[in-house]
Amino acid sequence: MNTIDRSSHDFDAIVVGSGMGGMVAAAYLAAGGKRTLVLESYDVIGGCTHVFRRAGKWEFDVGVHYLGDCGPDGQIPRILRGVGLDKKIEFLPLDRDGFDTIVFPDLTLKIPAGWDNYQANLIEAFPDEARAIRKVVAILRRIGGSIDHSRTPASLFDNARFVVAAGTAALWAMRPLTRLLTAHRLSPRLQAALAVQYGTYASPPHRTPVMVHAFMLQNFLSDGAWFPKGGGQVLSARLGEVVVAHGGQIRTRAAVRRILVEDKRVAGVELADGTRLRAPVVVSNADIKKTYRELVGREHLSALTALRVDRFRMSQPFFNCYLGVDLDLSERIPNTNFYSVPTSEDVTTLFEDLAENKHGWTVDERLEQARRRLPAYVSVTTIKDPDNPHGAPAGCSVLEVMTLVPPEPEFFGLRAWPEPGDDSYRTDPEYLRRKEALTDIMIRRVAEVIPGIQEHIVWREAATPLTQHRYTHATDGTPYGLELSISQFGPLRPGVRTEITGLYLCGASLAWGPAVEGAMLSGLHAAGAVLGRDLDREIRSGTVLGHGHDQGDDPADWEPLTAAKAVAVRTRRG
């Protein structure tokens, strides 16, 4: 049994990890009157929403590429408004005629705002399959429009309300996406066009319920796609300011070694340096397997919980390539994302061949298959956020190209995931060879949608799942937590409460799913559980917690990355 050092500082709540789930939870807890401490192992808050800079001239967003549901009445603005941030964060729209553009070798398909427009574009591209398109889109539209993202996933009662609202379309809700597409006898290329956006939730179509894909489409088609002005870092910077304004603290370089548990009740945390901090509530935004296995420890878990954790399947991880180019791409392409798809085969076949390796290919054979067949997603940040002075030098642009890759370290030439603090793999020749091969493949995908880009690259670097694992300690190197498969969806995913009194969870692995909005909702509901309040209902009615965030003008030199660092430095010095 752990004994708490009674001379340690006391807090009402400690939040482990400063990703979007953790920062929303902390902001609402602090604004709700709790003495709140945020502990972050890295030196910048924000998790996968932070930015990094290179050579003093390039700024790259780690994980924010575009967001849905950010119109005036959208879910994300509503969450921010609940802690007084409605005037502090602005969302910029992408091209409503095509916020995504899917590029096949012989076909270009724009994904526009609006279900009717989406259907019309599909029929124009696939006129011989118009009847099937109308049927499939009608099912997706009815299901997507019947989902309340904040309330449907986590509650059996709200799932029942969804079934009533969706009507007969609900019969498809928990069937695999591929079954819906094949049942309507769609061609492989049309199936690919409908399913290739699965990268937004990183769960393969043959394991993903139709409900997940329908909601993803609803989230973007209902009001278009958006990007936060100033980049993803603005989200954590502003939420951090709320925490500090309400008396909370944020500490970076403060890795948590253990969540202290006494008699099935949270007692606080122990940091990597041995410091113990006492609190009756801990909200973990850390990787869910790491939370249970390492921070809490199997000795504090029931046999059923331990077995469930062991059986969790993680989402597929990403390979990310960051490029700086000496071109103003806004003069060449619209404000859209590209899905560069080199073949017309269905996504399930690609997943089985390249991720699951059902043919038993060697790594070099798999890389050659990837060179010819692997799709990629291309995001040009400087077009989405043109007034960001830190994005790129005048006349230049930054972009990111990414794809889903196998989760095993052996694919990158390693026998196992490195231990914390061990980054020797970064100089391993075989690791570097495979990383470089994937980087070349990603640049090839960019060139297929922006011809000639190779000659203009002046900065390039890449991040593998091992990079994600090193920075965030995520299981299998995935930023998306548990896979959104049928057996791990909605009420079948973990909720914010645990069997340990005082321990709460938030993050991508919970009922609301991955990405920014899902993580933010998990933080909102975790804070609500701690406070004993239905915060979702309250903020829908206009409630703003706390005394309100300072809505005055920012200093002329205010910028998100500096501000995100400042909220942590300020509390350290305090």
N, C-alpha and C positions, 0 to 999 in steps of 0.2 A: 504493500500500500504506500502511495506517495504521501509525504507530509509537506504541507505548504509552509514556506517561510513567511511568518506573520509580519515581518518587517517590509515585505514587498508592497509596492503600490497596489491599491485596490481599484478595480473597475467594475462597473455593472455588467459590461459585455465586452468580450474580446472577439474580434473578427480576424480569422486566419486567412490571409490572401487578399489581394487588392484587385482581382478581376472585377468585371462588371457586377457579378452577383454580390461579392463582398462589399464593393463600394456603395451599391444601392442599399444593402442591409445596414451598413454603417451610417450612411446619411440619415436614413429613417430612424434608426435607433438613437442617434445623437439628437436629431430634431425632436424625437419623442421623449426626450428627457433622460436618457441613459448615458452614464459616463462610459464612453466607448473608446476602445483602443483598436487600431488596425495594425496588424503585423504583416510586413511584406519582406520576403527573403531577398528580392532583387533591389536595385537601387532606384528604380522608378516605379511608381504605382501604375495600375491600369491593366496588368496581365496582358492578354492578347490584343488589347486596344491601344497599347502604347506605341510611340513612334521612336525611330532611331535615326541618327544623322551620320553621314560619312563625308570625310574630306572637307568639312565646313560648308558644303554646298548642296548636298542631296539629303532629302528627308523621306523616309519610307514608313508607311503604315504597316505594322506587323500583321494585323488581322481584320481591320475594318475596311471593307471594299465597297459595300453599299448596304443600305438598310431599307426595310419596308415599314409601313405603318407609321410614317413620320409626318403626315399632314397635320393640320391644326388640331384635329380630334383623334390623332393616332395614339397608339398605346405608349410608345416611347416618350413623346412629349408629355403625356398625362403623368407618367411616372416621375419625370423631371419636374413638372409643375407642382407635384405633391410635396416637394421640398424647396419650392420657391425658385426654381431654375428656368422658368418659362421664358424669361427675357435674356437668358445668359447663353443659350445654345441655339444656333441657327442651323437648319437643315436645307441643303441645296439640292434641287431636283436634277435628276438625270434626264436624258432625252425621253419624253413621253411616247414618242413614236417608235422607240426601240431602246429601252434601257439595257437590254441584253440583245446581242446579235450572234446567232448560231451560224457558223460558217463551215459547210461541208465542201468537198472538192468541187461539186457541181451545183451547189445550192446555198443561198444566203437567206436566212429566216430571221426577221426582227420580232422581238417580244415586246409589244407595246403595253401601255397602261390600258386597262379596260378589258373585261372578258369578251365583249363583242368584237373588239379589235383583234384580240388574240385569236379568236376562232376564225375571223376573216383572213388573217395572215396565214394560218395553217391551211385553210381551204385553197387559198391562192397558190400556195406552194405544193399542195397535194390534192389537186382537183378531183382525181379519180377516187379519193377516199373521203369525199365531203360528208357523206351520210354517217360514216363511222366517227368522223371527227366531231360532228354535232352531238352524237350520243355520248362520246367520252367526255367532251368538254361540259356537257350538261351535268353529268355525274360529278365531275370535279368541282364545278361551280356550285352546285347545290351543297356538297359536303363542305367545301371551303367556306362558303358563306354562312354555314350553320355553326361554325366553331367560334367560341369565345376563348381566345388564347389564354387569358388570365384565369378563367374558371373551368373550362371544359376538361383540360388534361388531368387535373389532380383530384377530381371529385367524381365518384360514381353517380351522385345525384345530377351533377351538371353534364355527365356523359349521357344520362337518360334524357335530359332536356335536348341534347344534341340530336339524339336519335329521332325524337319527335319532330324537331325542326327540319332534319334532313329527309325525312320521309323514306321512300323506297331506296333512295340513293345510299342510305345508311347501310344497306346490305353489302355494299362494296367497301365500307370504311376500313374494316380490319382485314381485308384480303390483300395479298401482295400487289404492288403496282403492276408488275409484269403480267399478272393474271388478268387485270382489267384490260391491258393493251392487247394481249393475245386473244382474249375472249371476243374482242371486236375485230380480230383479224387484220390488225394494222400491219403495214409493211415494216420490215426491219428499220428502214431509214426514218419512217415516221415515228416508230417507237423510240429511236434514238433522239429525234427532235423533241419528243415529249418528255423524255427521261433524263437527258444529259445534264440538266440543272440539279441533279441529285447531289452534286458537290456542295450545294448550300446546306445540306444536312448530313452528308458523308455516310449514308447508309445505302447499300446496294438495292436496286429496285426489286429484286426477287425476294428480299427480306423486309422491305419497307412497306408498311400499310399505306393504302391509297390515301388515308386521312392525312398522313404527313405531307405527301406531295400536294394534295389539294390545298392544305393550309399554306404551304410555301407559295403556291401560285396566288392564292387569295391575298396574302400579305403584300405582294408586289403589284398584282394586277389591279387591286381595289383602288390604289391611289398613287401608283408609280413607285419609283425607287429614289433614294435620297442618300446624301453624304453629309456628314457633320462638317460645317465650316471650321477650318483650322485643323482638321484631321481627327482621328480617333482619340488622340490624347486629351482633347477638350472634355470628353465625357468624365474621365477619372479626375482631371484637374478641378472641374467645377464641383463634382460630388465631394472631392477632398476638401474644398473650401467650405462646403456645408458642414462637414464633420468638425472641422476646426472652429468654425463660427459658433458652433453649439457646444464648445468645450471639450470636444474629442481630441484624440491624439492619433498620429500616424507615424509609424516607425518603419523605415526601410533598412535593408541589411539586417533584418531581425527574423532569422529563420526559426521556425518552431520545431523542436525536437519531439515533444510529447504534449498531448492533451491530458491533463491530470484528472484522474477519475478516482473518487472515493465512494465506496458503497453504492455503485451504479449512479453516481451523481457527479457532474462536472465540478472541479475545484479550481481550475485555472489552466495555465500552460507553462511548459518549461522550454526555454529557448536553447539554441544550439550552444550558447556560451555558458549554460547552466543557470541563468537567471530564471527565477520562478515568479510568475505574476498571477495574482489571485482574482478570480471572478466566478460568479455563479452561473454565467452564461458564456458559452463559446459557440460562435457561428463559423463553421469551416467552409471556406471557399476553395480549399485544396482539392486535388484529385480525389475522387471518392474512394478508390481502392487504397490510396496512400493514407487517407484519413482513417479508415477503419483498421488497416493492417499495421501501419507504422505509428501514426499519431495517437490513436486510441489503444491499439494492441488487442490481439485475439483473446487475451485472458479476460477482457472486459465485455466480450461479445457472447451472445447466446449461440448455441450450435447452429441454429437455423440462420441467423444473420451471417455468421462466418461462412456457411455453405453458400448462401446467396451471393455474397461478395466474391467468392471464388468463381462463381459461374457467370459473373458479369462479363458481357462481351463489349469491348471498346469499339468506338468508331474507327474508320480507316484514317490514318494520318496523311499529312500533306508534305509535298516537296515544294518549296517556295523559291523563286528566283527573282531577285531585285535588280532592275536595270536603270541606269541613267543614260540618256541619249542626248546628243547635241542637235535635236530637232524640236520645234514647237509642234507637237502632234495635234494640237487643237486646230491647226490649219489643214490637217490631212484627214482627220476622222471625227465623227460626232461624239457626243458625250454618252458613250455606251461601253458596256463590257462585251468582250468577245469570248465565245466558246469556240475554240479552234478544234474542229473535229476532222481528223484526216481520213476516216473511213465512214461508210454508211451502215455499219453493223450495229446491232442492238447492244445496249450498255451491259446487260447481264452476261453476254458472251465475253465481252472485254474484261469484266470483273473476274469471271471464272478463269480466264486464260492468264491474265497479267497479275492479279492480286492473289488468287488462290493457287495459281500455277498447276492447274489440273493435268497438264501434259508432262510435268516434271522437267521443265527446261532448266538449263544452267542459267546462271545470272547473266552471262553475256548473251545467251539466246533470248532471255527475257528483255534485256535492254534493246536488242535489235527489234523485237516485237513492239516494244514501246516506241521506238523511233518511227515505226511505220503506222502504229495504230492508236497510241495513247492520246486522248483528248487533253486539252489544257484550257484554263480560264485566264484571260488577260484583262488587267485592270490598270487604267492610266489615271493616276491620282491627280496629276497636275491639270487635267481637263475637268475633273470633278470639283476641284477646289482651286480655281485659277488665281485667286488673290492671296494665297498663302505665300508670304515672302520667303519662307524657308524650304519650299518644295523643291525648287531647282533654279539654277541660274537663268537669266533672261534668255529666251530663245531655245531653252532646253526643256526636257520632260523627264519624269520618273514614272516607271510602270512596274507592275508585278505580274508574273506569270506563275501559275501554280497548278498542281495536279495531285490526285490521290495516288498513293504508293503503298506497297506491302508493309505491314506493321512489324515484321520481324527484323531484328538488327543484322541477321545473317545476310539479308539482301544488300546491306551496306558493308559487308566484309567483316563484321564483328561477331564474336561468339555469344555475347550477352549484352544487355543494357549496362552501360558503365555505372559504377557506384557514384554517389553524390560527391562532387568535387573533383572527379577524375575526368579530365578533358583531353587525355593523351590520344584518344581516338582521332582528334582533329588533325594530327600529323601522320596518321597511318596511311601509307601509300595506296593500299587497296581501297580504303574508304574514300580517299581523295579521287582516285580514278573513277569510281562509280558515281561519286557526286558530280564530277566534271562531265561525265557522259550524260547524266540526267539534265545538267545545266544546258548542254548543247541541244538536247532534245527540246527543252523548253524554249530556247531561242528559235529553234526551227519552227515551233508552233506559232510564235509571235510573227515570224516572217511570212507565214502563210496567210495572216490576216492584215499585216502591215508590211507589204513588200519592201525589201531593201533595208530593213531596220538594222540588219547585222553590221552594216558599214558605219553606223552612227553610234554604236555602243561605246561609251567612255567610262562607265562604271558597271561592274557586274559582281554579284555575290549570291550565294544560295544558302538555304537552310533546309536541313533534313529533319526527319522525325527525331533524330538524336539531339538536334539543336533545341527542339521544343522540349524534349525530356530534360536537357541540361538546365534550361531556364525556368521551367515551370514544374518539373518533376512529374509530368503527366505520364500515366501508364500508357505504354505503347506509343508514346510520343504524339498523342492526338490532342488537339485543342477542343474537340467536340464532345468529350466525355463518352458516356455510354452510347452504344449504337442505338438508333431509333428503329429497331426491328420490332416485329409484331409482339414478341414476348417481353419487350422492354419499352413499351409505349404507354403514355398516359398514366393511369392509376397503377400500372405494373412497374413503373419506374419509382425510385425512391422519392419520398416526400421530404418536407423540411424538418420534420420531427424524427427523433431516433429513440431507441429503447433506453438510452442513457439520459437521465433527467438533466436538463440544462444544455444538452448538446443539440445543435441545429445544423442543418446543411443548406448550402446554396451552390449554384453553379450549373454547368452545362449538363450534368448527369441527372438532373432532377426532372420532374414531370413536364416542365415547360420546354425542355429540349435545349439545344445548343444555340450558338450565335448570340449577338448582343441582346436582342429582345428577350429571348428565353432566359438568359442569365440574369437580366435585370428583373424579370418577373419572379425568378426564384429568390432574389434578394428582397424584393418587396414582401413576398409571402413569408419568408423567414423572419423578417423584422416584425410583421404582423403577429406571427405566432409568439414571438418573445414578448411583445407588448400586450398581447391578448386583445388585439383589435383587428377588424376586417378592413385593412388598409385599402384594399382594392375597391371596396364599396365606398369608403370615405373619399378617396381621391376622385372617383367618378362623380361624386356630388359636389366637388370643388374644394374639399378640405386641403389646407396647406399646413403641414406640421411645423412646429417650432415657431420662433419669432420671425421667420422669413429670412432668406439669404439676402445679403446686401445687394440691392438692385441698382446701386449707383454706378457711375461710369468707371471703367477700369483705367488703370494708368496707361499712358500712350504706348508703353513698351510691353504691355501684357501679352504673353503668348503661352500656349498650353504646356509645352514641355518644361519651361522654366517654372511655371506656376505649379505643375504637378510635383516638381522637386521641392519647391518652396514650402508647400504645406507639410511635407515630412521634415524638412530641415528645421522649420519653425518650431514644431513640437519637440524635436530633439533638444533644441536649445532652451525650450521652456521647461 
